[in-house]
Amino acid sequence: MSDLRELLKEEYRKKGMTINPQSLMEMIEEVMELFEGGKKDRGPAPAQQRRERTVRFPVLVPTEQSVGQYTASASEDRATFEYWMKQIAPGGDLATKIKAIDNFIKQPPPDASVAATLSYLMFIQTFSYMIREFNASVAGFLWEPFLAALFGESSRQVHTEEGDISDVIILDAEGNKKNLSLKILAPKGGVGGSFVDLVNHFAAHPNDPMVYVVIRKQSAKEGGKTIKDAKMEFFEYEISQENFFDWIGHPQVAIQKNTIEFTVPPGYVEQHGSSREGLAAAINNSPEGKIMPKGWIVDGPPAEISLGDKRISTTGVVDGETYTISIRSIEREPGKAGSGAPLTPAANKLWGDEETYSQWYELWQEMQGNPEFWQRVRGPKIKRAAAAGDPGPLPGPPFAPKGAAGYVGSEQFKVSQGYEKAVLVDPIGTINILPEVLTNTFQQGADIIGDDLSAMFNALSALVDNVGRFFLIDCGDPQAEAKKCDEKDAQNRSAAGKAAIDDADTLKRVVDERIATEFEEQKGEQMGLPFGSLP
């Protein structure tokens, strides 16, 4: 139990999240998934799998500071990542890149260039490393700078302290901006996020949709076994202020409005009294009122009481007078998401009860994309709104003067998986990282780049390990306290040293045969000399 407590505390610290029943359950589910992960075979250990490949590369770990950011003087790490990734469907969007990677995994084209093959193999190694070595939270953090570097140009990861719901901002060659929020999820469960951050985003950037990129980790069969986290399905969809309710869900009820003229019959006041409440009852029971559904409410003259105010005016009525009365009802609206079912708990937390939700929806329809709507949703007390272009606070509407319940209470919005599938239908692409599949892909990739380059990359990866082993076994370092090795240490140190020498020899041979030769040929062409004529 202490292990579970520590893991929960770590998840809370990393995410900086507010603890509420929903977030607590999400953390518990994720942690329990870690505990139960051993029930399904994950295939060979990732490190073992990399070592057994025909060709392997150094492990590149994307980080927020060095890889995720783009500056005029980009870091060497960022430049290195861009060099490795730039051959993957250059200029393509995410769906195009995922499709290209999927096709390469299924069957690397035999005529692929060395540069393209190296790009695809490095992406596959780094991506599978992130997914299989780490849980969803850590993998998500690594995926953000990795995706930014994948798109290159001025694309960057968004710092947490910027107060922006975006994880990555992608800028294409034309300067068009795309705000991405990234999620790595289990096969089941809805997509969600901070309602406060999403509302703040629309208030500050009303014309910038938020694009959600969702990776769902699926299991797959290999050799009669079910391998966990073996197939990654990618989904992408935009939430804009125009389609927000399409994704979050329409209210299941709608306000129906009408205006009638009603003449108070003689003797009515003496019999029923002069209150508006009595007048409402009289309307519902009168011949004129029979056309109105049960439950319609008298708001009073529009000049007295604003739309949406639940109060009924106490202004007295007079026999024989004709009154123009605004009336409204709350009715179920056919054809909307969830029609005929109770209000979902998630929508209830965001907007309030059914009637309040319907009034928010009506206000949204009336304002037709005006960003002031989102200021009303936030109410007079803005939370974590520091983004440039933020217009500041406005009071909420009369039916919710403090703002929407979900903003006031810092709730999480959630798109149900069923509704997500009904809209998206299919993923934009799939990346298969089954161990057997990747082993085959790396074998074919090694055939494309050649035995000598494969040997060089393998020697390069091994050289670091062997040099480290040689010097980490202390057999009397003159700069440190003298220590005498035992027989086993001496044998291991000797083996590591010999292996390092062999690795270095392989590197030198391939560099001389491939790089030096090509460099000489290129230099000769630049000087207008025939190949082989340089001294």
C-alpha positions as CSV (number, residue, x, y, z in Angstrom):
1,M,0.0,0.0,0.0
2,S,2.9,2.3,0.7
3,D,4.1,1.8,-2.9
4,L,0.6,2.9,-4.2
5,R,0.7,6.0,-1.9
6,E,4.1,7.0,-3.2
7,L,3.1,6.6,-6.8
8,L,0.0,8.6,-6.3
9,K,2.0,11.4,-4.7
10,E,4.5,11.4,-7.5
11,E,1.7,11.6,-10.1
12,Y,0.1,14.5,-8.2
13,R,3.5,16.3,-8.1
14,K,4.3,15.9,-11.8
15,K,0.9,17.0,-13.0
16,G,0.5,19.9,-10.6
17,M,-3.2,19.1,-10.5
18,T,-6.0,20.0,-8.2
19,I,-7.2,16.9,-6.3
20,N,-10.9,16.3,-6.7
21,P,-12.9,12.9,-6.9
22,Q,-12.5,12.8,-10.7
23,S,-8.8,13.5,-10.8
24,L,-8.2,11.1,-7.9
25,M,-10.0,8.3,-9.7
26,E,-8.0,8.9,-12.9
27,M,-4.7,8.8,-11.0
28,I,-5.7,5.6,-9.2
29,E,-6.7,4.0,-12.5
30,E,-3.4,4.9,-14.1
31,V,-1.4,3.6,-11.1
32,M,-3.4,0.4,-10.9
33,E,-2.7,-0.1,-14.6
34,L,1.0,0.0,-13.8
35,F,0.5,-2.6,-11.0
36,E,-1.5,-4.8,-13.3
37,G,0.7,-4.4,-16.3
38,G,2.5,-7.6,-15.6
39,K,-0.6,-9.7,-16.2
40,K,-0.1,-9.1,-19.9
41,D,3.1,-10.0,-21.7
42,R,5.0,-6.9,-22.8
43,G,7.4,-8.9,-25.0
44,P,11.2,-8.7,-24.7
45,A,12.5,-6.0,-22.4
46,P,13.0,-2.8,-24.5
47,A,16.8,-2.6,-23.8
48,Q,17.2,-6.3,-24.7
49,Q,15.2,-5.8,-27.9
50,R,17.3,-2.8,-29.0
51,R,20.5,-4.8,-28.5
52,E,19.2,-7.7,-30.5
53,R,18.4,-5.6,-33.6
54,T,20.5,-5.9,-36.7
55,V,21.2,-2.2,-36.5
56,R,20.9,0.0,-33.4
57,F,21.4,3.7,-32.7
58,P,22.3,5.8,-29.7
59,V,19.2,6.6,-27.6
60,L,18.1,10.2,-28.0
61,V,16.0,11.5,-25.2
62,P,13.8,14.5,-26.1
63,T,13.6,17.1,-23.3
64,E,11.6,20.3,-22.9
65,Q,14.5,22.7,-22.6
66,S,16.9,21.5,-25.2
67,V,14.7,19.8,-27.8
68,G,11.2,21.2,-27.2
69,Q,12.0,24.8,-27.6
70,Y,12.8,26.7,-30.8
71,T,15.0,29.8,-30.7
72,A,17.0,31.8,-33.2
73,S,20.1,30.0,-31.8
74,A,18.6,26.5,-31.4
75,S,20.5,24.2,-29.2
76,E,22.7,21.4,-30.7
77,D,20.3,18.8,-29.3
78,R,17.4,20.4,-31.1
79,A,19.4,20.6,-34.4
80,T,20.4,17.0,-34.0
81,F,16.8,15.9,-33.5
82,E,15.7,17.9,-36.6
83,Y,18.4,16.3,-38.7
84,W,17.3,12.8,-37.7
85,M,13.5,13.6,-38.3
86,K,13.5,15.8,-41.3
87,Q,13.3,13.0,-43.9
88,I,9.9,11.8,-42.5
89,A,7.3,13.0,-45.0
90,P,8.7,16.5,-45.3
91,G,6.0,19.2,-45.3
92,G,3.3,16.7,-44.5
93,D,0.8,17.0,-41.6
94,L,0.6,14.6,-38.7
95,A,-1.7,12.1,-40.5
96,T,0.7,12.1,-43.5
97,K,3.7,11.5,-41.3
98,I,2.0,8.7,-39.3
99,K,0.9,7.0,-42.6
100,A,4.5,7.2,-44.0
101,I,5.9,5.7,-40.8
102,D,3.3,2.9,-40.8
103,N,4.1,2.1,-44.4
104,F,7.9,2.0,-43.6
105,I,7.3,-0.4,-40.7
106,K,5.2,-2.7,-42.8
107,Q,7.6,-2.7,-45.8
108,P,10.6,-0.4,-46.0
109,P,10.9,0.5,-49.7
110,P,14.1,-1.1,-51.1
111,D,14.9,2.0,-53.1
112,A,14.8,4.3,-50.0
113,S,17.8,6.6,-49.5
114,V,20.2,6.1,-46.7
115,A,19.1,9.5,-45.2
116,A,15.4,8.5,-45.3
117,T,16.0,5.1,-43.8
118,L,18.0,6.5,-41.0
119,S,15.3,9.0,-40.2
120,Y,12.5,6.4,-40.0
121,L,14.6,3.9,-38.0
122,M,15.6,6.6,-35.5
123,F,11.9,7.7,-35.1
124,I,10.8,4.2,-34.6
125,Q,13.5,3.5,-32.0
126,T,12.8,6.7,-30.1
127,F,9.0,6.4,-30.2
128,S,8.9,2.8,-29.1
129,Y,11.5,3.6,-26.4
130,M,9.2,6.3,-25.0
131,I,6.0,4.2,-25.1
132,R,7.5,1.0,-23.7
133,E,10.0,2.3,-21.2
134,F,7.6,4.8,-19.4
135,N,4.1,5.1,-18.1
136,A,1.6,7.3,-19.9
137,S,2.4,10.4,-17.9
138,V,6.1,10.4,-18.5
139,A,5.7,9.2,-22.1
140,G,3.4,12.2,-22.7
141,F,6.0,14.6,-21.4
142,L,8.6,13.1,-23.7
143,W,6.2,13.0,-26.7
144,E,5.7,16.8,-26.5
145,P,9.3,17.9,-27.4
146,F,9.6,14.9,-29.7
147,L,6.6,16.1,-31.8
148,A,7.8,19.7,-31.8
149,A,11.2,18.6,-33.2
150,L,9.5,16.2,-35.7
151,F,7.8,19.2,-37.4
152,G,10.9,21.4,-37.2
153,E,10.7,25.0,-38.5
154,S,9.6,27.2,-35.6
155,S,7.5,24.5,-33.9
156,R,7.9,24.4,-30.2
157,Q,6.8,22.9,-26.9
158,V,4.8,25.3,-24.7
159,H,6.3,25.9,-21.2
160,T,3.9,24.9,-18.4
161,E,4.3,28.4,-16.8
162,E,2.9,30.1,-19.9
163,G,-0.6,29.2,-18.7
164,D,-1.6,27.9,-22.1
165,I,-3.6,24.7,-22.6
166,S,-1.5,23.9,-25.7
167,D,1.3,21.4,-25.3
168,V,2.9,22.1,-28.6
169,I,2.5,24.9,-31.2
170,I,3.3,23.9,-34.7
171,L,4.1,26.6,-37.4
172,D,4.2,25.4,-41.0
173,A,6.4,27.0,-43.7
174,E,3.6,29.5,-44.4
175,G,3.5,30.6,-40.8
176,N,0.1,29.0,-40.0
177,K,-0.2,28.2,-36.4
178,K,-1.7,25.0,-34.9
179,N,-2.3,24.6,-31.2
180,L,-1.9,20.9,-30.1
181,S,-2.9,19.3,-26.9
182,L,-1.4,15.8,-26.6
183,K,-2.8,12.8,-24.8
184,I,-1.6,9.2,-24.4
185,L,-4.4,7.0,-23.1
186,A,-5.4,3.4,-22.4
187,P,-7.7,1.7,-24.9
188,K,-10.8,2.7,-22.8
189,G,-11.7,6.0,-21.3
190,G,-12.7,9.5,-22.5
191,V,-10.5,12.4,-23.5
192,G,-10.6,15.4,-21.2
193,G,-8.7,18.3,-19.8
194,S,-8.9,21.5,-17.8
195,F,-12.2,23.4,-18.5
196,V,-10.6,26.5,-17.1
197,D,-7.6,26.3,-19.5
198,L,-9.8,25.6,-22.5
199,V,-12.1,28.6,-21.7
200,N,-9.1,30.9,-21.1
201,H,-7.7,29.8,-24.5
202,F,-10.9,30.7,-26.3
203,A,-11.2,34.0,-24.5
204,A,-7.6,35.0,-25.5
205,H,-7.5,33.3,-28.9
206,P,-11.1,33.0,-30.2
207,N,-10.0,32.1,-33.7
208,D,-7.5,29.4,-32.8
209,P,-9.0,26.0,-32.5
210,M,-7.5,23.6,-30.0
211,V,-6.3,20.4,-31.8
212,Y,-6.3,17.3,-29.6
213,V,-3.8,14.6,-30.7
214,V,-4.7,11.4,-28.9
215,I,-2.6,8.2,-28.9
216,R,-4.5,5.1,-27.7
217,K,-2.3,2.2,-26.6
218,Q,-3.8,-1.1,-27.8
219,S,-2.7,-4.6,-27.3
220,A,-1.9,-7.0,-30.2
221,K,-1.3,-10.7,-30.8
222,E,2.2,-12.1,-31.4
223,G,3.1,-15.7,-31.4
224,G,-0.1,-16.7,-29.6
225,K,0.5,-14.1,-26.9
226,T,-1.2,-10.8,-26.2
227,I,1.5,-8.1,-26.1
228,K,0.5,-5.0,-24.1
229,D,1.1,-1.5,-25.6
230,A,2.0,-3.0,-29.0
231,K,-0.1,-0.9,-31.4
232,M,-0.6,2.9,-31.2
233,E,-3.7,4.4,-32.7
234,F,-3.6,8.1,-33.5
235,F,-6.7,10.3,-33.4
236,E,-6.8,14.0,-34.1
237,Y,-9.7,16.5,-33.8
238,E,-10.3,20.2,-33.4
239,I,-12.3,21.8,-30.7
240,S,-13.2,25.4,-31.7
241,Q,-15.6,27.9,-30.2
242,E,-17.9,27.1,-33.1
243,N,-18.1,23.3,-32.5
244,F,-17.4,23.3,-28.7
245,F,-20.9,22.0,-27.8
246,D,-20.7,19.4,-30.6
247,W,-17.8,17.8,-28.7
248,I,-18.7,18.4,-25.1
249,G,-22.4,17.6,-25.7
250,H,-25.5,19.6,-26.5
251,P,-27.9,20.2,-23.6
252,Q,-30.7,17.6,-23.6
253,V,-33.3,20.3,-23.1
254,A,-34.0,23.6,-24.9
255,I,-35.8,26.8,-24.0
256,Q,-38.9,27.3,-26.0
257,K,-40.1,30.9,-26.2
258,N,-43.3,32.6,-27.1
259,T,-45.2,35.9,-26.5
260,I,-48.9,36.1,-26.0
261,E,-51.4,38.9,-25.3
262,F,-53.8,38.1,-22.4
263,T,-56.8,40.1,-21.3
264,V,-57.6,39.7,-17.6
265,P,-61.3,38.7,-17.4
266,P,-63.8,40.7,-15.2
267,G,-63.8,39.6,-11.6
268,Y,-60.5,37.8,-11.9
269,V,-58.7,39.9,-9.3
270,E,-61.4,39.5,-6.7
271,Q,-61.5,35.7,-7.3
272,H,-57.8,35.0,-7.8
273,G,-55.8,38.0,-6.5
274,S,-53.6,40.4,-8.3
275,S,-50.3,38.5,-8.2
276,R,-48.3,37.3,-11.3
277,E,-48.3,33.8,-9.9
278,G,-52.0,33.7,-10.1
279,L,-52.0,35.1,-13.5
280,A,-49.6,32.3,-14.6
281,A,-52.1,29.8,-13.3
282,A,-54.9,31.5,-15.1
283,I,-53.1,31.5,-18.4
284,N,-52.4,27.8,-18.2
285,N,-56.0,27.1,-17.4
286,S,-57.6,29.5,-19.9
287,P,-58.7,28.7,-23.4
288,E,-55.8,30.7,-24.8
289,G,-53.4,28.9,-22.4
290,K,-54.4,25.4,-23.6
291,I,-52.0,25.7,-26.5
292,M,-49.1,26.1,-24.1
293,P,-47.3,23.0,-22.6
294,K,-47.6,22.4,-18.9
295,G,-44.8,24.1,-17.1
296,W,-44.5,27.3,-19.1
297,I,-43.4,30.3,-16.9
298,V,-44.6,33.8,-16.9
299,D,-41.6,36.1,-16.9
300,G,-43.6,39.3,-16.9
301,P,-43.1,42.3,-19.3
302,P,-39.7,42.0,-21.0
303,A,-38.8,45.5,-19.8
304,E,-39.2,44.5,-16.2
305,I,-37.5,41.1,-16.0
306,S,-34.6,40.0,-18.3
307,L,-34.6,36.7,-20.1
308,G,-33.5,33.9,-18.0
309,D,-34.4,35.4,-14.6
310,K,-36.5,32.8,-12.7
311,R,-38.3,35.3,-10.6
312,I,-41.9,36.2,-11.3
313,S,-42.8,39.8,-11.0
314,T,-45.1,40.7,-8.1
315,T,-46.6,43.6,-10.0
316,G,-50.4,43.5,-9.6
317,V,-52.8,42.9,-12.5
318,V,-56.0,44.7,-13.2
319,D,-59.3,43.3,-14.4
320,G,-59.9,44.1,-18.1
321,E,-56.3,45.1,-18.9
322,T,-54.5,43.4,-21.7
323,Y,-50.9,42.2,-20.9
324,T,-48.1,41.2,-23.3
325,I,-46.4,38.4,-21.5
326,S,-43.2,36.6,-22.4
327,I,-43.3,32.9,-21.6
328,R,-40.8,30.1,-21.9
329,S,-40.6,26.3,-21.3
330,I,-37.8,23.8,-20.9
331,E,-38.4,20.9,-23.3
332,R,-36.4,17.9,-24.5
333,E,-34.8,18.6,-27.9
334,P,-34.8,15.6,-30.2
335,G,-31.6,14.7,-32.2
336,K,-29.1,16.1,-29.8
337,A,-26.4,14.2,-28.0
338,G,-27.8,12.3,-25.0
339,S,-31.4,13.2,-25.9
340,G,-33.9,11.5,-23.7
341,A,-31.3,10.6,-21.0
342,P,-30.5,12.3,-17.7
343,L,-27.9,15.1,-17.8
344,T,-24.5,13.5,-17.6
345,P,-22.4,14.1,-14.4
346,A,-19.6,15.7,-16.5
347,A,-21.9,18.3,-18.2
348,N,-23.6,18.9,-14.8
349,K,-20.3,19.9,-13.3
350,L,-19.5,22.2,-16.2
351,W,-22.8,24.0,-16.6
352,G,-25.2,23.3,-13.7
353,D,-28.6,21.7,-13.9
354,E,-30.5,21.1,-17.2
355,E,-32.2,24.5,-17.2
356,T,-29.0,26.4,-16.6
357,Y,-27.2,24.4,-19.2
358,S,-29.9,25.2,-21.8
359,Q,-29.6,28.9,-21.0
360,W,-25.8,28.8,-21.5
361,Y,-26.4,27.1,-24.8
362,E,-29.0,29.6,-25.8
363,L,-26.6,32.5,-24.9
364,W,-23.9,30.8,-27.0
365,Q,-26.3,30.6,-30.0
366,E,-27.3,34.2,-29.7
367,M,-23.7,35.5,-29.5
368,Q,-22.7,33.5,-32.6
369,G,-19.0,33.1,-31.8
370,N,-18.5,36.4,-30.0
371,P,-15.5,35.8,-27.7
372,E,-17.3,37.8,-25.0
373,F,-19.3,34.5,-24.4
374,W,-16.1,33.0,-22.9
375,Q,-15.6,36.0,-20.7
376,R,-19.2,35.5,-19.4
377,V,-18.4,31.8,-18.8
378,R,-15.4,32.9,-16.7
379,G,-17.4,35.4,-14.6
380,P,-15.7,38.2,-12.6
381,K,-13.0,36.0,-11.1
382,I,-10.5,34.8,-13.8
383,K,-8.4,31.8,-13.0
384,R,-4.9,31.4,-14.4
385,A,-5.5,33.7,-17.3
386,A,-2.2,35.2,-18.2
387,A,-2.1,34.6,-21.9
388,A,-1.5,37.6,-24.3
389,G,-4.6,39.0,-25.7
390,D,-6.8,38.1,-22.7
391,P,-9.6,40.7,-22.6
392,G,-10.1,40.6,-18.8
393,P,-13.1,39.8,-16.6
394,L,-16.9,40.3,-17.2
395,P,-19.7,39.4,-14.9
396,G,-21.6,36.2,-15.7
397,P,-25.2,36.3,-17.1
398,P,-28.2,36.8,-14.8
399,F,-28.7,33.1,-14.5
400,A,-25.1,32.5,-13.5
401,P,-23.5,35.7,-12.3
402,K,-20.4,34.0,-10.9
403,G,-19.7,32.3,-14.3
404,A,-20.1,28.7,-15.3
405,A,-20.0,26.1,-12.5
406,G,-17.1,24.2,-14.1
407,Y,-15.0,27.4,-14.3
408,V,-15.7,28.4,-10.8
409,G,-15.0,24.9,-9.5
410,S,-12.0,24.2,-11.7
411,E,-13.6,21.1,-13.2
412,Q,-12.3,18.8,-16.0
413,F,-14.2,18.5,-19.2
414,K,-14.5,15.1,-20.7
415,V,-15.5,13.8,-24.2
416,S,-16.9,10.3,-23.9
417,Q,-15.2,7.7,-25.9
418,G,-18.5,6.6,-27.4
419,Y,-19.2,10.1,-28.7
420,E,-15.6,10.5,-29.8
421,K,-15.9,7.3,-31.9
422,A,-19.2,8.4,-33.3
423,V,-17.6,11.6,-34.7
424,L,-14.1,10.4,-35.6
425,V,-15.0,6.8,-36.7
426,D,-11.4,5.8,-37.6
427,P,-7.9,6.8,-36.3
428,I,-5.8,9.0,-38.6
429,G,-3.1,6.3,-38.5
430,T,-1.6,3.4,-36.6
431,I,2.0,2.6,-35.6
432,N,2.7,-1.0,-34.8
433,I,5.6,-1.5,-32.3
434,L,5.2,-5.3,-31.8
435,P,8.7,-6.6,-31.0
436,E,8.7,-9.1,-33.9
437,V,7.5,-6.4,-36.3
438,L,10.2,-3.9,-35.3
439,T,12.9,-6.6,-35.5
440,N,11.9,-7.3,-39.1
441,T,11.8,-3.5,-39.9
442,F,15.3,-2.9,-38.5
443,Q,16.6,-6.0,-40.4
444,Q,15.3,-4.6,-43.7
445,G,16.5,-1.1,-42.8
446,A,20.0,-2.5,-42.2
447,D,19.9,-4.2,-45.7
448,I,19.1,-0.8,-47.2
449,I,21.9,1.2,-45.5
450,G,24.4,-1.6,-46.0
451,D,26.4,-3.9,-43.7
452,D,29.2,-1.4,-43.2
453,L,27.0,1.5,-42.0
454,S,25.0,-1.0,-39.8
455,A,28.3,-2.2,-38.3
456,M,29.4,1.4,-37.7
457,F,26.2,2.4,-35.8
458,N,26.3,-0.8,-33.8
459,A,30.0,-0.2,-32.9
460,L,29.2,3.4,-32.1
461,S,26.5,2.4,-29.6
462,A,28.7,-0.4,-28.1
463,L,31.8,1.9,-27.9
464,V,30.2,4.1,-25.3
465,D,29.3,1.1,-23.2
466,N,32.6,-0.6,-23.4
467,V,34.7,2.5,-22.7
468,G,32.5,3.2,-19.7
469,R,32.9,-0.4,-18.4
470,F,36.7,-0.2,-18.9
471,F,37.1,3.0,-16.8
472,L,34.4,2.2,-14.3
473,I,36.3,-0.9,-13.1
474,D,38.9,0.7,-10.9
475,C,42.2,-1.2,-11.0
476,G,44.5,1.4,-9.5
477,D,43.6,4.8,-10.9
478,P,46.6,7.0,-10.2
479,Q,44.3,10.0,-9.7
480,A,42.4,8.1,-7.0
481,E,43.0,5.8,-4.0
482,A,44.9,2.8,-5.2
483,K,42.8,-0.4,-5.5
484,K,43.8,-3.8,-6.6
485,C,41.4,-5.6,-8.9
486,D,40.4,-9.1,-8.2
487,E,40.6,-11.7,-11.0
488,K,37.0,-11.2,-12.1
489,D,37.4,-7.4,-12.3
490,A,40.6,-7.8,-14.3
491,Q,38.9,-10.2,-16.8
492,N,35.9,-7.9,-17.2
493,R,38.1,-4.8,-17.7
494,S,40.2,-6.6,-20.2
495,A,37.2,-7.8,-22.2
496,A,35.7,-4.3,-22.2
497,G,39.0,-2.7,-23.3
498,K,39.4,-5.2,-26.2
499,A,35.8,-4.7,-27.2
500,A,36.3,-0.9,-27.2
501,I,39.4,-1.3,-29.4
502,D,37.4,-3.5,-31.9
503,D,34.6,-0.9,-31.9
504,A,37.0,1.9,-32.6
505,D,38.6,-0.1,-35.4
506,T,35.2,-0.7,-37.0
507,L,34.4,3.0,-36.7
508,K,37.7,4.0,-38.3
509,R,37.4,1.5,-41.2
510,V,33.8,2.6,-42.1
511,V,34.7,6.3,-41.8
512,D,37.7,5.8,-44.1
513,E,35.7,3.7,-46.6
514,R,32.4,5.6,-46.7
515,I,32.8,9.1,-45.3
516,A,36.4,9.9,-46.4
517,T,35.8,8.5,-49.9
518,E,32.5,10.4,-50.4
519,F,34.1,13.6,-49.0
520,E,37.0,13.3,-51.4
521,E,34.7,12.8,-54.3
522,Q,32.5,15.7,-53.3
523,K,35.4,18.0,-52.8
524,G,36.8,17.1,-56.2
525,E,33.5,17.8,-57.9
526,Q,33.5,21.3,-56.3
527,M,37.0,22.0,-57.6
528,G,36.2,20.6,-61.0
529,L,38.7,17.7,-60.7
530,P,38.2,14.1,-61.7
531,F,37.6,11.6,-58.9
532,G,40.8,10.3,-57.3
533,S,43.0,13.2,-58.4
534,L,43.2,14.9,-55.0
535,P,46.5,14.2,-53.2
